[in-house]
């Protein structure tokens, strides 16, 4: 069955709300109706865009089983939220208590704000409810066993439920039975069953009753006059709370976008160094990364020193795809590609972490006595002058190899037995050592391995210790780890919503 979507024209200047229907259809429709009425009563929200999406989701009464498997429900909600995100909806409601047991698994993977019904209930208890000792809850057997209400509402009072026999014969029958709410019956037997369940909770000492299934508030007007304690309209509270909170970007962890394939081995090396430099005790402590391994980006050196294709558009397109996939910043583990960063950055609204400027800053901070810096890089990087500009701006003199030695450096990188061909020992190492010795004899006090493949070449301890060798890949990785840490420190653990 095709999805059924109801929404007005989405005005870009207005808040855009979406309601995931179909989880129970009756409860979702009730939230929609109450949200529309609430918005109409608020002059500032008049004409608010509200999209209601209901697809076929025929699980029938299996939700009544305490051993219910919610996997299909997770996929349903994830797909519905992603579709809403694609249509520009900024705030979504999921009117299904059961689904809130796993919403935390879904919300980090979508780019819109998903409002919690439990946040709405907690706000109401905090601001409106006093003197409560016991909170009676009418919910499904699955949620009763899951302990969700104890975790969310337990600080406001003792959470109690109908006993097991009453739960099965009244609450579940009233909602899931043959003459229950889900079967289309809105009075008679189901109403009497719910009334019996409410009175059972009152006899057990409940000072207030919370409907923990979205179908129950449909009958709230007929139940309230017959029950001697307040019954909350959870659907109305949910709708009003969602309308009253500010639109906010979803809270999620920092994500690093990586332009990969320039070159492929250097990309893997960069990711390895990010992992190694991250202080973590478990998988979840590591940085989320999205990588586009795109070796088809035109060769940067070929373009800078010859007639090779311009890689600017390919680099920008890759960065934009990373941005679309949720990246908060971009790393390009390729020195030569940084000759194009100034062209790309104005067209990208997330930062590209500039490896070259970070290398110069590192030298200045850790080796303050250094004045002469040697550079071993591709001929394209050398010809572009990007390192020369960065070092001279910091008051450093840049030294590069003469023509013959620069040819050896290129052989170490691009040669038949070079590092781009998969070699890390032998001829490529000999070429690199010769270049290091050459720059040392020219007066270099430190050498930047200014091609991200060069640090992959294995040197003997003696050769590696001739003078300090700077690994830009490691510096870029360290900077990205620090950026992720700063982003997490700046993000509050909780965001207080503004009440109307």
N, C-alpha and C positions, 0 to 999 in steps of 0.2 A: 504494500500500500504506500502511495506517495505521501510525503509529509504535507500537513495542512498548516499554512502559515498565515496569520492575520497580523498586519501591521499597517499603520498609516504611513504617508510619505515621510521619510526620515529627514527632518530639518537639521542641517549640520550645526546650527547654533543651539540646539536643544539637547538635553540629556536623552539618551537612547537606552531604554530598558528592554530587556528580553525575559520572557518567562518560559521555562522548559516545561511543556505540558506532556500529558500522556502517561505520567508515572503512577498516580491515578488522575484520570481525566476529570473527575468531579472536583477533586481538591484543587487542581491546577486552574480550572475555570473559576472556582470560588475566589482564589487569590487574584486572578485577573480582574474580576468584577469589583472586588473591594479596592484594588489598586486604582482602577479607573475612577471610582466614586471618590476615593481619597484625593486623587489628583485634581478632580473637578472642584473640590471644596477649598483647595489651596490656590489662591490667585497666581502665585509665583510659578505654579506648575501647570497652569492651564494649557491644554494642548500638548502635554508631554507625550513623546513618542513611546509607545509600548507595543512591542512585538510579542505575539504568542505563537509558539511553535509546538505543534502536537503531531507526532508520528505514530505509526502503529507499533505498539509495544505490548503484545499479548501474553503476559505471564500468568494472568488469571489468579487463581487462589494459591499458587505455590508460595507467594510472599508470606502467607500465613504460617508456613512451616518455620519452626525455630532454627532449622538447619539450612535455611535458604542460602543459595550461592548467588551473590550480587554481580557476578562478572558481566553478564549481558547488560545489566543496568548501567554499569560503569562505562561500557562502550557507547551505549545510547546517549548518556549525558555528555560524554566527551565529544562525540560527533556533533551533537546539538549545539554545544558551546562554541566549538570551532566554526560552525556555520554562522552563528550569531556574530562572532568576532570578525569574520570575513565581510559581514554586512555592515560593519561599523557600529554595532551595539557596544556600549561601554560598561553597562551594569546588568548582571543577570541574576535571576532568582530561580532556585530549584525547589519548588514546593513539594518536597517529599522528605519526610523525616529520616526514613531509612537511608536515603542517598547521602545524608549528611555524615553518616559513619565513615564514608570514604572520600568525601569531597576534597580532603587534604591531599589525596593522591592525584587529583585532577587539576586543581587550581594552579599549581606551578607550571602546568603545561599549556595554559591558555592565556591569551593576552587581554582579558577583560576582567573586571571586578566581579566576583561571585559573592553574593550576600548570604550570610549564614542566618538561618532561622533561629539558631540558638543565641546568636548575638542580639537578635531582636527580643527574645524572651529575657535574656539577662539584663538588657537595658530596662525593660519594663519592671522586672523585679527590683532593680536598683533604685529606680526613681518613683515607683508607684505602689509597691507592695511592702507592708510593714507587719510585724507581729506574726509571721508565719512560722509554724513549727514543723508541720508536715505538708508536703506537696504531693497531691494525688495525681498520678499520670495514667492516662488511657492510651496505650500504644500497642504495637504489634508484639507478638511473642518474640520475634527476632530482636527487636530493639530492647525489649525488657531484659533479655539475656545478655545483650551487648553492653549494658551498663552506661549507655550514652547519657541518659538523663541524670544519673548520679554524678558523672564527671562534669556536666555542664551546669546543673542547677543545685548540686549538693551543698554548695556554700550558702544557699539561701534557706535551707531547711532539709529535713529528712524526706527523701523521695520514697513514696510507697506506691504499690501497684495492687490491683485485684489479686486474690489468691489464684493459684493455677486453675482450679475448677471454674471459677468465675471468669477468668481470662478467656478460657476456651469456649465456655457456653454463652457468654454475653458479649464481650468486646470483639472477639474475632468473628463471632456469628453476625454481629450487628454490621460489620464492615464487609466481611468476605463470604458470608453465608448466602444461600440461594435467594433469600429475601432481604439481603443486606444492601448497604449503600452502593457498593461497587456493581451490584446487579441492577441498579436503577431505582431502588425503592427508597423513598425519602420520608417515610412516616410509618405508622403501624408498628409492626414487629421490631424493626431495627431501632425505632425511637424508644420503645419500651425497654429493649435490651440495654441501650446506652444509659437510660435513666436508672435502671437497676445497677449498672456498673458504677455510676456516679454515687448513688446512695450507699453502695457497698464501701466506697472509699471514704465517704463521710462517716460511716459507722466505725471505720478503722482510724478515724482521727484526722482526716485530711482537712486543712484549713482553706485550701484553694485547689482547683482542678485544672490541669494542663492537658489539652488534647494533643496527643503525640502522633496523630494521623491526620492528614489534611482533609479527609472526608468528614470527620466529626464536626468541625465548625459549621458545616452546612446546616446542621440541625440545632445550632446553639441557641437560637431565639426560642425554640420550643422547649429546650432543656432548662434554661436559666430560671424560669418562674417556679420550677418544681424541685430545684436543688438548693439547699440552704447555705451553700458556700459559693464564692465567685467561681465561674468557669471562664477561663481566658479564651478569647477568640484568637488563636495562634495565627490564623491566616490573615486577619486584619492587622495584627501587630507586625507581622512580617512585611506586609505591603506598605504600611506607614513608615516602618523603619527604613526600608529600601528607598522610599521617596525622600526621606529626610537626611540621608547621609550624603556627603560630598562625593562626587565622582573621583575616583583615585585609581592610579595605575596599580595593577596587581603586584602584591609583594612577592618577589621571587629572588633567588640567588643571582649573583653576578654571573654573567655568561661572556666568555671570551671568544671572539671570532678569529679564526686563523686562516690566512690566505696560504694554502698549501700548494705543494707541487713546484715551488720555485727555490730550490729543487726539492724533490721528494724525500731524499734521505735527511736533508736539513730540517724538514718539517717534523719528521719523527724525532730527531734529536732535540728540537725545541720543545716538543710535548713532553719528552722524557725529562728534560730539565725543569719544566714547570712542575711536574709531579714530584721530582726529587726535592725541589726547593719549597714545596708546600708543607707547612707544619700540619700533619694529619695523623690521627689515630684510627681512622676508619675511612671507608670509601667515601662516605657522604661529606667528609671534611675537605675533599679535593674540589678544585675549580671546575665548573661546568664549561666545556669547550665545544664549539661547533667548528668543524674544519671542512673546507672545500679543497680537496686535493685536485688541483687543476693544472697538470703538467702542460696543458695545451696553451697556456698563456705564452705569447711570443717571447723569445729570448731577449732579455733586457740588454745584455752586452751587445748582441748583434745589432740592435736598434741604435745604441748609443755610439758605436764606433763604425757602423757600416750602414747597410741599406735594409736591415731587418725590419719586420713589421713593428709598428708602434704598439706596445702592450698596455697603453693607458686605459683604453676602454675595457679591455679584458680584466684589468686589475680593479677598475671601478665597479664593473658588473659583479665581480666576485665579492667585493666588499658590500655591495648593496644586497646581495643574496644573504650574506652573513647577518646584515642588519635585519632583513626580513625574517630571519630565523631567530631573532631575539638577542643578538649580540649587543653588549653594552660598550664594547671597544674592540678594535681590530689590531692584531699583530701580524706583521709580514716578516717572516724569518728569511729575508733575502736582502742583503746590503744593497745590491744594485737596484732593486725595485724601489728603494727609497729616493732615487732620482726622480720618481714620478709622484711622490706623496704630495708635494705642494700643488700639483695639478688636480689630484683626486679629492683632497680634503674639503675644498669648498663645496663639493657636490654630495658630501656625506655628512649626516648630522650626528654621527657618533665618532669619537676620536680614533685616529690611527696612532698607536704608540710608536713614536719615532725612535728607532733603534740607534740611529747615528747620534742624535743629540744626547741620548742616555749614555752612550759610550763615552762621549766627551765629558759629560758630567761626572761619570764614574772615575775617569782619570783625574779630573780636577779634585775630587773629594778624597780619593784614596792614595793618589800619588802626587801630592801638591808640589813637590820639587821638580817634577818632570817638565821640560820645556820643548823637547823634540820628540815627536811621535812618528814612528814608521808605520806605513800602511801596506799590507799585502792584500790585494783584492783583484777582481776582474779588471780588465782594461776598460770596461764600460764604467765601472765605479770610479776608477781613477780619472777617466776622461770627463765624467760628469761634473767633477769638482765638488760633489756634495760633502765629502769628508774634509776637503780643503776649506770650504766655507765654514763648516762647523768648528774645526780646530782653530782656525785663525780668529774667529769671533771670541774664542775663549783664551786668546793670547798664546796659542801653541803653534809651533812650526811643524808642518807636515812634510815628511820625507817619503818619497816613492822610489821604487827600483829604476835603474836605467833600462834601456830598451831590451837588452839581451836577457837580463834577469827577469824583467816583466814577462817576457816570452816563456821563461821557465815556470813562472807562477801560473800562467795560462795553461801550460802543459800539465802542471800538477792538478789543475781543475778540470780541463776539458780534454786532455790527451787520451790516447787509446788506453793507457793504463792509469788514467787520472781518477780522481775521487768521484766525479759524476758518472764514471763507468763502473763504479762499485769497488774500486781499489782504495785501500787505506794504508798500505805498506809498499815498500819497494821504490819504484821510480818516483812516484808522487811525493813520498816522504823525502827522498834525496833532493828533489827540486825545491821543496819547501825549506829544508835546512839551508841550502845554498842561498836562498833569498833572505832568510833570517840573518845569516852571517854577513851578507852584503849590506843590509840596512844597519846592522850593528857597527860595521866598519865606517858607515857614513855618519855615525853619531847618534843613531836612534837610541833613546833611553827606554822605550817601551814599544812594542809592536802590536798593532791591531790586526787580528786575523779577519780582515774585512770582506770575506766571502764565507757564507754560513757553512760551506762544505769544508773549508780548511781546518776547523777544529776537529773534524772527523778523522783527519790523517794522524796516524800513530807515530809519535816521536819518542826517541829514547830519553831517559831522564836527563842525560847530559845536554842534549839538544834543546829539550823543553825548558831548561833552566838557564840558558845563555843570558836571557834578560826577560823581564815580564812580558808574557803573551796575553793579550786581551781577547776574550771570547765574546763577541757581541751577542751571540745567541743566548749565552748564560745571563748576560746583563738584561737582555730583553725579557727573558723568562722571569728574572728576579723582579723587574719592574712590573710585569703583569701580575705576579703574585701579590705584590704590595698594593697594586691598584684594586685587585679583588678584595683584599683585606680591608682597605679603606672604605670600599663601597659597603661591605657588610657592617662595619663599625658605624657608618652613617645612617644605616637603615634601622628605624626603631623596631623593637620586638612587637609592639602593638600600635595600632593606629586608632586613636579615639575618633569616633564618628560624631559629627555635629548633629544634635537633635534640633528638630524644628521648634 
